[in-house]
């Protein structure tokens, strides 16, 4: 009986019969038709029960199955597919309810469909997690009704499974495919002109129209100039990017990184960007490393580019959590000084809300920039920007926007102050963090700064 449910159509018919009996109390001539209708309803309900419970196919009448990956990507849309198969000999109407993890707080995962005999209906929907960790899916419930539509039978498929939510590997794969096909510009990555030849020599090759004349190797050309056509003997030096450079992502896990934007914390934005930038660095034949820090030393993954290194970074990033205390930049400097011996590109993901807050940490940032190429990445308050762009209707709104503009101006002042001491700075909206960071990395590569 736990699988039996009466439909809305059944209750509407019962209400109509009750109304008919009320009318029959005043008009006795209506009593017989109402009694006849009541008998027909009872017979049809019994027939519907027989159809759903007595004539089910050998496979059980209906079958449902949920299909999703072994892990979900944080901050990305993850596809989920549900397969519902009709094993009855007649068409059925289904209502499918998937018991998704409570973290999503969604009550709209209900799908209706009409399925012909021996056919399978595929339901596809997407889930966007905003926190890393383990998510537990419950059972898959399929409510089946026959063409009569008076009762429904529930089929419950126990597909309880725990799925971990990792940093956005879907975003990483997207940029990886674009990088392989040299199509990063489609994702907003700028094409940067190379300055000079701050690259490694690879080989000499024949000159073709459009090559830089400054790259002509005159000595090699003189040795090959045995033909009457001098242009055919021209050869040029071919360069490739300098390889095996170290790229470290330094992630601040202090309380300033707990601020949420569009459901994701700043720490999760930094973690997703770190995964993508590390993968791009590996594709560019550089070494990628990771260092996390807060009020105490965090996790260090030495820079490397061996097989399986990206998987190691993914597992370490999956376990990171924000702290509630203020970050200790002195400990960060000591960790970098003692554990990163070779000059490297340090991409520091943090957040400064005030100029004073940055100036307190400036001595340690200057020491880091003296020994390494330091890029400080911090976040623009997009909600503050939306408030500044909004209309003003009262004097109070003008005062509030003036204060908000002061905070926005202070962010820009932080960038100028860092640049004044030779420290590269990037102020970006959280949703543009990945693209802007890749742009900076490729710019440094093109300029030969690493």
Secondary structure, 3 states (H helix, E strand, C coil): CCCEEECHHHHHHHHHHHHHHHHHHHCHHHHHHHHHHHHHHHHHHHHHHHHHHHCCCCCCCEEEEEECCCEEECCCCEEEEEEEEECCCCCEEEEEEECCCHHHCCCCCEEEEEECCCCEEEEEEEECCCCCEEEEECCEEEEEECCCCCEEEEEEECCCEEEEEECCHHHHHHHHHHHHCCCHHHHCCCCCCCCCCCCEEEEEEECCCCCCHHHECHHHHHHHCCCCCHHHHCEEEEEECCCCCEEEEEEECCHHHHCEECCEEHHHHHHHHHHHHHHHHHHCCCEEEEEEECCCEEEEEEEECCCCHHHHHHHHHHCCCCCCCCCCHHHHHHHHHHHCCCCCEEEEECCCCCHHHHHHHHHHHHHHHHHCEEEEEEEECHHHHHHHHCCCCCHHHHHHHHHHHHHHHHHHHHHHHHHHCCCEEEEEEHHHHHHHHHHHHHHHHHHCCC
